[in-house]
Amino acid sequence: MAVFRTATLKVDNINPSADINKIVNYVNILQEQLEWVLSNLDSDNVTEIDAKVTKIVNNG
């Protein structure tokens, strides 16, 4: 299941005020998506972590 949108933000550089609003809205959407992903991380959807890639250390 895809969680993040794959479309990228498009701005036209003609109307800076509108472009700033687009950027702010885009950042807000990304924040909401990230919050959702982080709040839904659990053992049901994270089955393996490669310590070589993530540099996570298990001290237990």
C-alpha positions in Angstrom: 0.0 0.0 0.0 1.5 3.3 -1.0 1.3 5.9 1.7 3.0 8.9 0.2 1.8 10.7 -2.9 4.1 10.2 -5.9 3.2 13.5 -7.7 5.7 16.2 -7.2 5.0 19.9 -6.4 4.7 22.1 -9.5 5.2 25.9 -9.2 5.1 28.4 -12.1 7.3 31.3 -10.7 4.8 33.8 -12.1 2.8 34.4 -8.9 5.2 34.2 -5.9 2.4 34.5 -3.4 0.5 31.6 -4.9 3.7 29.6 -5.1 4.5 30.1 -1.4 0.9 29.0 -0.6 1.4 25.8 -2.7 4.7 25.1 -0.9 3.2 25.6 2.5 0.3 23.4 1.7 2.6 20.7 0.3 4.8 20.8 3.4 1.7 20.5 5.6 0.4 17.5 3.6 3.9 15.8 3.9 3.9 16.4 7.6 0.4 14.8 8.0 1.5 11.8 5.9 4.7 11.4 7.9 2.8 11.7 11.2 0.4 9.0 10.0 3.2 6.7 9.0 5.1 7.1 12.2 2.0 6.6 14.3 1.2 3.4 12.5 4.6 1.7 12.7 4.4 -1.5 14.6 5.4 -5.1 14.4 2.6 -5.9 11.9 4.1 -3.7 9.2 7.8 -3.6 10.1 9.1 -7.2 9.8 12.8 -6.6 9.3 15.4 -3.9 9.7 18.7 -4.3 8.0 21.2 -2.9 10.6 23.9 -2.6 7.8 21.7 -0.1 6.0 20.1 1.8 8.9 23.1 1.7 11.3 20.7 0.7 14.1 22.4 -1.1 17.0 20.7 -3.7 19.1 22.2 -3.6 22.6 19.7 -6.2 23.9 
